[in-house]
């Protein structure tokens, strides 16, 4: 079992049983990534693994982006691990305050790495990538903790985004026993 998969299991984030996902699909496992991202040891481990993957893949963004809410702790932790500033992308405008969809500094032409917790079809991060691009960002890569291997990679490819993950669903299921 990989160290990260063991940490996810140990903190209660990785659960096995019968689950219904947000998409309505059925699954024999569930990843409650908020249990992982609110656990400082696991969040730190994730940030170090993402930073290492960035180095291995020669990814050098100007900004990191997290989609509100689940990916923001990951973006913040990765920002701390790498020294790269991050932005938060909202799914919809608030009707108070500044009403911005992107919180944090983002300059046109900056390369942005989008981080996600769990990717199934990549719908929410694809919407965030659209928002980022409409605001002048260059988004070429997305990275997640978990790839459920349910079409996300293909959907990213359709919009010209390379997808990387720390753990694939097939690895989790292989390690289930």
Backbone as a printed PyTorch tensor [residue, N CA C, xyz], in Angstrom:
tensor([[[  0.8460,  -1.1830,   0.0000],
         [  0.0000,   0.0000,   0.0000],
         [  0.8900,   1.2450,   0.0000]],

        [[  0.5630,   2.2100,  -0.8470],
         [  1.3610,   3.4280,  -0.8890],
         [  1.1930,   4.1850,   0.4260]],

        [[  2.1840,   5.0200,   0.7410],
         [  2.1280,   5.8170,   1.9740],
         [  0.8980,   6.7290,   1.9910]],

        [[  0.6200,   7.3410,   0.8450],
         [ -0.5180,   8.2480,   0.7790],
         [ -1.8330,   7.4890,   0.9490]],

        [[ -1.9890,   6.3550,   0.2840],
         [ -3.2110,   5.5660,   0.4320],
         [ -3.3860,   5.1220,   1.8780]],

        [[ -2.2940,   4.7100,   2.5120],
         [ -2.3500,   4.3130,   3.9250],
         [ -2.7670,   5.4990,   4.8030]],

        [[ -2.2200,   6.6730,   4.5180],
         [ -2.5610,   7.8660,   5.3030],
         [ -4.0360,   8.2340,   5.1090]],

        [[ -4.5270,   8.1090,   3.8790],
         [ -5.9330,   8.3910,   3.6050],
         [ -6.8340,   7.4140,   4.3650]],

        [[ -6.4380,   6.1630,   4.3820],
         [ -7.2130,   5.1580,   5.1120],
         [ -7.1510,   5.4180,   6.6190]],

        [[ -5.9470,   5.6940,   7.1170],
         [ -5.7520,   5.8820,   8.5600],
         [ -6.5180,   7.0800,   9.1140]],

        [[ -6.6640,   8.1460,   8.3130],
         [ -7.3860,   9.3250,   8.8010],
         [ -8.8880,   9.2190,   8.5700]],

        [[ -9.3260,   8.1140,   7.9790],
         [-10.7500,   7.8930,   7.7590],
         [-11.2780,   8.4580,   6.4580]],

        [[-10.3890,   8.9690,   5.6050],
         [-10.8310,   9.5540,   4.3320],
         [-11.1990,   8.4870,   3.3070]],

        [[-10.5230,   7.3490,   3.3440],
         [-10.7600,   6.2730,   2.3790],
         [-11.6630,   5.2420,   3.0330]],

        [[-12.8600,   5.1040,   2.4770],
         [-13.8530,   4.1930,   3.0500],
         [-14.3380,   3.2300,   1.9790]],

        [[-14.6070,   2.0030,   2.3980],
         [-15.1280,   0.9920,   1.4840],
         [-16.5330,   0.5960,   1.9070]],

        [[-17.3940,   0.3400,   0.9240],
         [-18.7870,  -0.0230,   1.1720],
         [-19.5940,   0.2920,  -0.0680]],

        [[-20.8640,   0.6130,   0.0960],
         [-21.7260,   0.9890,  -1.0220],
         [-22.0560,   2.4710,  -0.8870]],

        [[-21.6260,   3.2600,  -1.8820],
         [-21.8040,   4.7000,  -1.8190],
         [-22.4530,   5.2100,  -3.1000]],

        [[-23.2090,   6.2960,  -2.9810],
         [-23.7430,   7.0050,  -4.1370],
         [-22.9810,   8.3160,  -4.2310]],

        [[-22.3530,   8.5510,  -5.3710],
         [-21.5510,   9.7600,  -5.5790],
         [-22.4450,  10.9360,  -5.9650]],

        [[-21.8690,  12.1200,  -5.9580],
         [-22.6080,  13.3370,  -6.3210],
         [-23.2070,  13.2100,  -7.7200]],

        [[-22.5250,  12.4840,  -8.5930],
         [-23.0050,  12.3030,  -9.9620],
         [-24.1880,  11.3390, -10.0380]],

        [[-24.4580,  10.6320,  -8.9210],
         [-25.5090,   9.6240,  -8.9160],
         [-24.9720,   8.2230,  -9.1610]],

        [[-23.7020,   8.1470,  -9.5790],
         [-23.0800,   6.8510,  -9.8270],
         [-22.8650,   6.1080,  -8.5090]],

        [[-22.8490,   4.7870,  -8.5980],
         [-22.5890,   3.9360,  -7.4300],
         [-21.0940,   3.6210,  -7.3800]],

        [[-20.5780,   3.4680,  -6.1640],
         [-19.1570,   3.1740,  -6.0020],
         [-18.9560,   2.2900,  -4.7840]],

        [[-17.9430,   1.4300,  -4.8430],
         [-17.6180,   0.5650,  -3.7030],
         [-16.6140,   1.2300,  -2.7610]],

        [[-16.1870,   2.4470,  -3.1090],
         [-15.3110,   3.1870,  -2.2050],
         [-15.6640,   4.6670,  -2.2800]],

        [[-15.2840,   5.3740,  -1.2270],
         [-15.5470,   6.8140,  -1.1530],
         [-14.3290,   7.4750,  -0.5350]],

        [[-13.9590,   8.6210,  -1.0650],
         [-12.8550,   9.3760,  -0.4970],
         [-13.4260,  10.6810,   0.0460]],

        [[-13.4280,  10.8020,   1.3590],
         [-13.8610,  12.0250,   2.0240],
         [-12.6050,  12.8760,   2.2050]],

        [[-12.2230,  13.5570,   1.1440],
         [-10.9340,  14.2620,   1.1320],
         [-10.8840,  15.3710,   2.1760]],

        [[-12.0400,  15.8430,   2.6160],
         [-12.0270,  16.8780,   3.6600],
         [-11.4660,  16.3320,   4.9740]],

        [[-11.6380,  15.0320,   5.2150],
         [-10.9960,  14.4200,   6.3870],
         [ -9.4790,  14.4800,   6.2350]],

        [[ -8.9950,  14.3090,   5.0150],
         [ -7.5500,  14.3670,   4.7630],
         [ -7.0450,  15.8040,   4.8170]],

        [[ -7.7880,  16.7250,   4.2080],
         [ -7.2900,  18.0990,   4.1250],
         [ -7.4350,  18.8680,   5.4330]],

        [[ -8.1970,  18.3380,   6.3790],
         [ -8.2690,  18.9720,   7.6960],
         [ -7.3380,  18.2930,   8.7000]],

        [[ -6.6310,  17.2680,   8.2490],
         [ -5.6400,  16.5850,   9.0790],
         [ -4.2670,  17.1320,   8.6690]],

        [[ -3.5750,  17.8650,   9.5400],
         [ -2.3360,  18.5300,   9.1240],
         [ -1.2650,  17.5830,   8.5950]],

        [[ -1.1280,  16.4060,   9.1690],
         [ -0.0970,  15.4660,   8.6980],
         [ -0.4000,  14.9690,   7.2920]],

        [[ -1.6660,  14.6450,   7.0350],
         [ -2.0460,  14.1440,   5.7090],
         [ -1.9960,  15.2700,   4.6790]],

        [[ -2.4860,  16.4450,   5.0460],
         [ -2.4290,  17.5920,   4.1340],
         [ -0.9820,  17.9180,   3.7770]],

        [[ -0.1050,  17.8890,   4.7600],
         [  1.3120,  18.1450,   4.5120],
         [  1.8980,  17.0910,   3.5650]],

        [[  1.5490,  15.8160,   3.7870],
         [  2.0240,  14.7460,   2.9120],
         [  1.5540,  14.9720,   1.4770]],

        [[  0.2900,  15.3360,   1.3290],
         [ -0.2570,  15.6070,  -0.0100],
         [  0.5000,  16.7620,  -0.6630]],

        [[  0.7520,  17.8250,   0.0960],
         [  1.4440,  18.9880,  -0.4860],
         [  2.8530,  18.6170,  -0.9350]],

        [[  3.5400,  17.8020,  -0.1480],
         [  4.8950,  17.3830,  -0.5360],
         [  4.8740,  16.4910,  -1.7740]],

        [[  3.8900,  15.6000,  -1.8470],
         [  3.7890,  14.7250,  -3.0270],
         [  3.4280,  15.5270,  -4.2780]],

        [[  2.5480,  16.5120,  -4.1320],
         [  2.2060,  17.3570,  -5.2860],
         [  3.4180,  18.1860,  -5.7180]],

        [[  4.1440,  18.7330,  -4.7420],
         [  5.3460,  19.5200,  -5.0610],
         [  6.3750,  18.6480,  -5.7730]],

        [[  6.5300,  17.4100,  -5.3390],
         [  7.4690,  16.4990,  -5.9830],
         [  7.0250,  16.1770,  -7.4070]],

        [[  5.7160,  15.9630,  -7.5970],
         [  5.1970,  15.6760,  -8.9410],
         [  5.4200,  16.8750,  -9.8550]],

        [[  5.2480,  18.0880,  -9.3250],
         [  5.5140,  19.2920, -10.1120],
         [  6.9730,  19.3060, -10.5630]],

        [[  7.8650,  18.9680,  -9.6480],
         [  9.2950,  18.9540,  -9.9780],
         [  9.5960,  17.8640, -11.0080]],

        [[  9.0590,  16.6630, -10.7810],
         [  9.2950,  15.5400, -11.6960],
         [  8.7770,  15.8240, -13.1010]],

        [[  7.6470,  16.5200, -13.1830],
         [  6.9990,  16.7950, -14.4750],
         [  7.3970,  18.1530, -15.0530]],

        [[  8.3110,  18.8540, -14.3640],
         [  8.8010,  20.1560, -14.8010],
         [  7.6590,  21.1670, -14.9800]],

        [[  6.7690,  21.1920, -14.0020],
         [  5.6440,  22.1300, -14.0090],
         [  6.0620,  23.3500, -13.2030]],

        [[  6.0450,  24.5250, -13.8490],
         [  6.4890,  25.7620, -13.2040],
         [  5.4440,  26.8610, -13.3760]],

        [[  4.3580,  26.7680, -12.6160],
         [  3.3160,  27.7910, -12.7700],
         [  3.6540,  29.0820, -12.0400]],

        [[  2.9650,  30.1320, -12.4510],
         [  3.0550,  31.4090, -11.7370],
         [  2.0790,  31.4320, -10.5610]],

        [[  1.0020,  30.6500, -10.6800],
         [ -0.0400,  30.5780,  -9.6610],
         [ -0.5510,  29.1400,  -9.5740]],

        [[ -1.0980,  28.8420,  -8.4070],
         [ -1.8140,  27.5960,  -8.1720],
         [ -3.2660,  28.0100,  -7.9600]],

        [[ -4.2110,  27.2180,  -8.4510],
         [ -5.6260,  27.5380,  -8.2560],
         [ -6.3370,  26.3690,  -7.5990]],

        [[ -7.1620,  26.6980,  -6.6120],
         [ -8.0240,  25.7190,  -5.9730],
         [ -9.4660,  26.1390,  -6.1570]],

        [[-10.3170,  25.1490,  -6.4390],
         [-11.7380,  25.4230,  -6.6110],
         [-12.3970,  25.3920,  -5.2290]],

        [[-13.1590,  26.4360,  -4.9230],
         [-13.8410,  26.5300,  -3.6280],
         [-14.8530,  25.3850,  -3.5300]],

        [[-14.8770,  24.6400,  -2.5530],
         [-14.2740,  24.6880,  -1.2490],
         [-13.1910,  23.6150,  -1.1000]],

        [[-13.4500,  22.4500,  -1.6350],
         [-12.6050,  21.2930,  -1.3590],
         [-11.1440,  21.4150,  -1.7270]],

        [[-10.8340,  22.1500,  -2.7750],
         [ -9.4460,  22.2190,  -3.2420],
         [ -8.6510,  23.3620,  -2.6420]],

        [[ -9.3080,  24.2680,  -1.9390],
         [ -8.5990,  25.4260,  -1.4000],
         [ -7.5280,  25.0260,  -0.3740]],

        [[ -7.7980,  24.1210,   0.5820],
         [ -6.7200,  23.7240,   1.4900],
         [ -5.5360,  23.1050,   0.7490]],

        [[ -5.8170,  22.3530,  -0.3160],
         [ -4.7390,  21.7410,  -1.1030],
         [ -3.9070,  22.8300,  -1.7860]],

        [[ -4.5890,  23.8250,  -2.3680],
         [ -3.8790,  24.9230,  -3.0300],
         [ -3.0380,  25.7040,  -2.0290]],

        [[ -3.5960,  25.9640,  -0.8510],
         [ -2.8630,  26.7110,   0.1810],
         [ -1.6440,  25.9220,   0.6490]],

        [[ -1.8190,  24.6380,   0.8940],
         [ -0.6990,  23.8060,   1.3590],
         [  0.3810,  23.7040,   0.2870]],

        [[ -0.0230,  23.5380,  -0.9700],
         [  0.9550,  23.4580,  -2.0590],
         [  1.6630,  24.7960,  -2.2380]],

        [[  0.9480,  25.8800,  -2.0420],
         [  1.5500,  27.2060,  -2.0890],
         [  2.6300,  27.3400,  -1.0180]],

        [[  2.3280,  26.8910,   0.1870],
         [  3.3130,  26.9370,   1.2760],
         [  4.5160,  26.0460,   0.9770]],

        [[  4.2790,  24.8770,   0.3690],
         [  5.3630,  23.9430,   0.0730],
         [  6.2710,  24.4310,  -1.0530]],

        [[  5.7090,  25.2490,  -1.9760],
         [  6.4720,  25.6570,  -3.1610],
         [  6.8260,  27.1380,  -3.1930]],

        [[  6.1430,  27.9450,  -2.3900],
         [  6.3480,  29.3890,  -2.4440],
         [  5.6240,  30.0600,  -3.6030]],

        [[  4.7670,  29.3160,  -4.2870],
         [  4.0150,  29.8560,  -5.4210],
         [  2.6660,  30.3680,  -4.9050]],

        [[  2.3040,  31.6180,  -5.2100],
         [  1.0200,  32.1530,  -4.7510],
         [ -0.1520,  31.3530,  -5.3230]],

        [[ -1.2870,  31.4150,  -4.6220],
         [ -2.4580,  30.7070,  -5.1170],
         [ -3.6670,  31.6300,  -5.2030]],

        [[ -4.6370,  31.1830,  -5.9840],
         [ -5.9240,  31.8550,  -6.1040],
         [ -7.0190,  30.8380,  -5.8180]],

        [[ -8.1690,  31.3730,  -5.4340],
         [ -9.3520,  30.5430,  -5.1930],
         [-10.3810,  30.8720,  -6.2550]],

        [[-10.9510,  29.8410,  -6.8520],
         [-11.9450,  30.0370,  -7.9060],
         [-13.3100,  29.6140,  -7.3710]],

        [[-14.2360,  30.5630,  -7.3870],
         [-15.6000,  30.2700,  -6.9450],
         [-16.3910,  29.6310,  -8.0780]],

        [[-17.3970,  28.8690,  -7.6960],
         [-18.2830,  28.2610,  -8.6880],
         [-19.3280,  29.2640,  -9.1760]],

        [[-19.6620,  30.2260,  -8.3110],
         [-20.6100,  31.2760,  -8.7080],
         [-20.3000,  32.5470,  -7.9500]],

        [[-20.6860,  33.6650,  -8.5540],
         [-20.4330,  34.9630,  -7.9260],
         [-21.2710,  35.1190,  -6.6740]],

        [[-20.6820,  35.7720,  -5.6870],
         [-21.4240,  36.1330,  -4.4820],
         [-22.1760,  37.4240,  -4.7760]],

        [[-23.2920,  37.6120,  -4.1050],
         [-24.0500,  38.8480,  -4.3250],
         [-23.6680,  39.9420,  -3.3350]],

        [[-22.5450,  39.7470,  -2.6540],
         [-22.0420,  40.7710,  -1.7350],
         [-20.5220,  40.8850,  -1.9060]],

        [[-19.9260,  41.8520,  -1.2310],
         [-18.4760,  42.0510,  -1.3530],
         [-18.1020,  42.4570,  -2.7600]],

        [[-16.9760,  41.9230,  -3.2390],
         [-16.4880,  42.2960,  -4.5690],
         [-17.2050,  41.5600,  -5.6860]],

        [[-17.8400,  40.4410,  -5.3570],
         [-18.5490,  39.6720,  -6.3800],
         [-17.6370,  38.9740,  -7.3580]],

        [[-16.3780,  38.8150,  -6.9990],
         [-15.4120,  38.1900,  -7.9050],
         [-15.5770,  36.6660,  -7.9400]],

        [[-15.2410,  36.0830,  -9.0840],
         [-15.1820,  34.6250,  -9.1990],
         [-13.8010,  34.1100,  -8.8070]],

        [[-12.7900,  34.9550,  -8.9270],
         [-11.4210,  34.5670,  -8.5750],
         [-10.9530,  35.4560,  -7.4340]],

        [[-10.5650,  34.8330,  -6.3290],
         [-10.0370,  35.5610,  -5.1750],
         [ -8.5290,  35.3870,  -5.1420]],

        [[ -7.8240,  36.4960,  -4.9960],
         [ -6.3650,  36.4830,  -5.0430],
         [ -5.9020,  37.1700,  -6.3040]],

        [[ -4.6130,  37.4230,  -6.3790],
         [ -4.0530,  38.1390,  -7.5280],
         [ -3.8160,  37.1990,  -8.6960]],

        [[ -4.3180,  37.5860,  -9.8580],
         [ -4.0990,  36.8400, -11.0950],
         [ -3.8900,  37.8550, -12.1990]],

        [[ -2.7490,  37.7530, -12.8750],
         [ -2.4230,  38.6710, -13.9610],
         [ -2.5520,  37.9600, -15.3000]],

        [[ -3.0430,  38.6710, -16.3140],
         [ -3.1740,  38.0590, -17.6400],
         [ -1.8420,  37.4690, -18.1040]],

        [[ -1.9270,  36.2780, -18.6950],
         [ -0.7450,  35.6020, -19.2190],
         [ -0.0460,  34.6920, -18.2250]],

        [[ -0.4640,  34.7190, -16.9560],
         [  0.1860,  33.8520, -15.9730],
         [ -0.2250,  32.3970, -16.1690]],

        [[  0.7630,  31.5080, -15.9800],
         [  0.5030,  30.0710, -16.0490],
         [ -0.0450,  29.6200, -14.7020]],

        [[ -1.1590,  28.8890, -14.7530],
         [ -1.8410,  28.4630, -13.5380],
         [ -1.9700,  26.9430, -13.5170]],

        [[ -1.5870,  26.3420, -12.4020],
         [ -1.7980,  24.9170, -12.1540],
         [ -3.0730,  24.7910, -11.3290]],

        [[ -4.0530,  24.0540, -11.8290],
         [ -5.2990,  23.8200, -11.0990],
         [ -5.1460,  22.5410, -10.2880]],

        [[ -5.4250,  22.6370,  -8.9770],
         [ -5.3650,  21.4500,  -8.1230],
         [ -6.7770,  21.0640,  -7.7060]],

        [[ -6.9900,  19.7710,  -7.6120],
         [ -8.2900,  19.2230,  -7.2340],
         [ -8.0890,  18.1440,  -6.1880]],

        [[ -9.1390,  17.8560,  -5.4430],
         [ -9.0670,  16.7870,  -4.4660],
         [ -9.3420,  15.4430,  -5.1420]],

        [[-10.5490,  15.2410,  -5.6160],
         [-10.9340,  14.0040,  -6.2980],
         [-11.5130,  14.3780,  -7.6540]],

        [[-11.0260,  13.7170,  -8.7130],
         [-11.5480,  13.9730, -10.0510],
         [-12.3030,  12.7450, -10.5360]],

        [[-13.5640,  12.9680, -10.8830],
         [-14.3740,  11.9080, -11.4950],
         [-14.4900,  12.2540, -12.9760]],

        [[-15.3550,  13.2020, -13.3170],
         [-15.4810,  13.6380, -14.7160],
         [-14.7690,  14.9620, -14.9620]],

        [[-14.3150,  15.6220, -13.8980],
         [-13.5930,  16.9030, -13.9510],
         [-14.4930,  18.0920, -14.2390]],

        [[-15.7900,  17.9220, -14.0900],
         [-16.7320,  18.9960, -14.4110],
         [-16.4800,  20.2960, -13.6740]],

        [[-16.2880,  20.2350, -12.3500],
         [-16.1300,  21.4810, -11.5910],
         [-14.8120,  22.1600, -11.9140]],

        [[-13.7430,  21.3820, -12.0980],
         [-12.4710,  22.0330, -12.4080],
         [-12.4300,  22.5260, -13.8500]],

        [[-13.1570,  21.8950, -14.7450],
         [-13.2290,  22.3960, -16.1220],
         [-13.9520,  23.7460, -16.1420]],

        [[-14.9900,  23.8790, -15.3200],
         [-15.6690,  25.1740, -15.2100],
         [-14.7210,  26.2250, -14.6330]],

        [[-13.9100,  25.8340, -13.6440],
         [-12.9320,  26.7610, -13.0550],
         [-11.8720,  27.1480, -14.0820]],

        [[-11.4360,  26.1920, -14.8830],
         [-10.4420,  26.4770, -15.9230],
         [-11.0140,  27.4810, -16.9250]],

        [[-12.2730,  27.3290, -17.2780],
         [-12.9300,  28.2830, -18.1870],
         [-12.8980,  29.6840, -17.5740]],

        [[-13.2390,  29.7840, -16.2820],
         [-13.2150,  31.0760, -15.5920],
         [-11.8110,  31.6610, -15.5850]],

        [[-10.8270,  30.8340, -15.2660],
         [ -9.4330,  31.2960, -15.2420],
         [ -9.0050,  31.7990, -16.6240]],

        [[ -9.3060,  31.0240, -17.6460],
         [ -8.9260,  31.4120, -19.0100],
         [ -9.6310,  32.6930, -19.4400]],

        [[-10.8920,  32.8440, -19.0640],
         [-11.6280,  34.0810, -19.3960],
         [-10.9940,  35.2970, -18.7270]],

        [[-10.2330,  35.0570, -17.6720],
         [ -9.5540,  36.1340, -16.9560],
         [ -8.0750,  36.2230, -17.3200]],

        [[ -7.7030,  35.6070, -18.4390],
         [ -6.3620,  35.7730, -18.9790],
         [ -5.3320,  34.7420, -18.5530]],

        [[ -5.7130,  33.7710, -17.7340],
         [ -4.7550,  32.7540, -17.2930],
         [ -4.4690,  31.7470, -18.4000]],

        [[ -3.2790,  31.1750, -18.3370],
         [ -2.8870,  30.0850, -19.2210],
         [ -2.9240,  28.8260, -18.3600]],

        [[ -3.8570,  27.9360, -18.6670],
         [ -3.9970,  26.7010, -17.8950],
         [ -3.6930,  25.5210, -18.7970]],

        [[ -2.5880,  24.8360, -18.4840],
         [ -2.1570,  23.6890, -19.2930],
         [ -2.1880,  22.3850, -18.5080]],

        [[ -2.2240,  22.4780, -17.1680],
         [ -2.1290,  21.2770, -16.3330],
         [ -3.0800,  21.3560, -15.1530]],

        [[ -3.6780,  20.2130, -14.8330],
         [ -4.4680,  20.0510, -13.6210],
         [ -3.9160,  18.8420, -12.8750]],

        [[ -3.9500,  18.9120, -11.5420],
         [ -3.4420,  17.8110, -10.7270],
         [ -4.4210,  17.5420,  -9.5880]],

        [[ -4.6640,  16.2550,  -9.3310],
         [ -5.5600,  15.9000,  -8.2330],
         [ -4.8840,  14.9040,  -7.2990]],

        [[ -5.4680,  14.7820,  -6.1170],
         [ -5.0160,  13.7520,  -5.1970],
         [ -5.4600,  12.3970,  -5.7460]],

        [[ -6.7460,  12.2810,  -6.0830],
         [ -7.3250,  11.0240,  -6.5510],
         [ -7.9170,  11.1900,  -7.9450]],

        [[ -7.6050,  10.2390,  -8.8280],
         [ -8.2480,  10.1450, -10.1390],
         [ -9.1580,   8.9220, -10.0810]],

        [[-10.4610,   9.1560, -10.1110],
         [-11.4130,   8.0430, -10.0640],
         [-11.4460,   7.2800, -11.3870]],

        [[-10.6900,   7.7620, -12.3930],
         [-10.6090,   7.1040, -13.7060],
         [-12.0050,   6.9210, -14.3140]],

        [[-12.7710,   8.0010, -14.2890],
         [-14.1470,   7.9640, -14.7990],
         [-14.3800,   9.0260, -15.8670]],

        [[-13.3560,   9.2950, -16.6740],
         [-13.5040,  10.2270, -17.7860],
         [-12.8620,  11.5810, -17.5940]],

        [[-12.3860,  11.8750, -16.3940],
         [-11.7740,  13.1730, -16.1350],
         [-10.5960,  13.4700, -17.0450]],

        [[ -9.6920,  12.5090, -17.1720],
         [ -8.4950,  12.7280, -17.9930],
         [ -8.8770,  13.0430, -19.4380]],

        [[ -9.8440,  12.3130, -19.9660],
         [-10.2870,  12.5320, -21.3460],
         [-10.9680,  13.8930, -21.4860]],

        [[-11.7560,  14.2690, -20.4860],
         [-12.4340,  15.5700, -20.5390],
         [-11.4420,  16.7210, -20.4580]],

        [[-10.4140,  16.5740, -19.6440],
         [ -9.3570,  17.5920, -19.6180],
         [ -8.6730,  17.6790, -20.9830]],

        [[ -8.3660,  16.5180, -21.5670],
         [ -7.6750,  16.5030, -22.8620],
         [ -8.4730,  17.2590, -23.9230]],

        [[ -9.7980,  17.1630, -23.8510],
         [-10.6520,  17.8520, -24.8280],
         [-10.4960,  19.3650, -24.7710]],

        [[-10.0770,  19.8950, -23.6150],
         [ -9.8840,  21.3550, -23.5140],
         [ -8.3930,  21.7130, -23.4690]],

        [[ -7.5470,  20.7590, -23.8430],
         [ -6.1110,  21.0280, -23.9370],
         [ -5.3830,  21.0910, -22.6090]],

        [[ -5.8550,  20.3320, -21.6160],
         [ -5.2260,  20.3340, -20.3020],
         [ -4.6850,  18.9390, -19.9980]],

        [[ -3.4290,  18.9000, -19.5950],
         [ -2.7940,  17.6400, -19.1690],
         [ -3.2140,  17.3680, -17.7320]],

        [[ -3.5050,  16.1060, -17.4240],
         [ -3.9840,  15.7370, -16.0950],
         [ -3.0220,  14.7810, -15.4060]],

        [[ -2.6960,  15.1290, -14.1640],
         [ -1.8400,  14.2850, -13.3360],
         [ -2.5520,  14.0110, -12.0220]],

        [[ -2.2850,  12.8540, -11.4370],
         [ -2.8740,  12.5560, -10.1280],
         [ -1.8350,  11.8470,  -9.2680]],

        [[ -2.0540,  11.9040,  -7.9680],
         [ -1.1630,  11.2150,  -7.0380],
         [ -1.5400,   9.7500,  -6.8990]],

        [[ -2.8410,   9.4650,  -6.9200],
         [ -3.3310,   8.0920,  -6.7530],
         [ -4.4660,   7.8540,  -7.7410]],

        [[ -4.4640,   6.6890,  -8.3710],
         [ -5.5410,   6.3080,  -9.2810],
         [ -6.4870,   5.3400,  -8.5680]],

        [[ -7.7560,   5.3850,  -8.9590],
         [ -8.7580,   4.5130,  -8.3510],
         [ -8.3490,   3.0460,  -8.4340]],

        [[ -7.7910,   2.6420,  -9.5710],
         [ -7.3880,   1.2390,  -9.7250],
         [ -6.3470,   0.8380,  -8.6850]],

        [[ -5.4850,   1.7840,  -8.2950],
         [ -4.4790,   1.4850,  -7.2570],
         [ -5.1520,   1.3350,  -5.8970]],

        [[ -6.1460,   2.1710,  -5.6150],
         [ -6.8720,   2.0850,  -4.3490],
         [ -7.5820,   0.7400,  -4.2560]],

        [[ -8.2570,   0.3580,  -5.3450],
         [ -9.0140,  -0.8960,  -5.3330],
         [ -8.0840,  -2.1060,  -5.2500]],

        [[ -6.9300,  -2.0140,  -5.8780],
         [ -5.9490,  -3.1090,  -5.8070],
         [ -5.4420,  -3.2590,  -4.3680]],

        [[ -5.3240,  -2.1330,  -3.6600],
         [ -4.8010,  -2.1370,  -2.2960],
         [ -5.8920,  -2.3640,  -1.2610]],

        [[ -7.1230,  -2.5300,  -1.7160],
         [ -8.2810,  -2.6440,  -0.8110],
         [ -8.1090,  -3.7790,   0.1960]],

        [[ -7.6120,  -4.8880,  -0.2730],
         [ -7.5450,  -6.0370,   0.6080],
         [ -6.4840,  -5.8470,   1.6120]]])
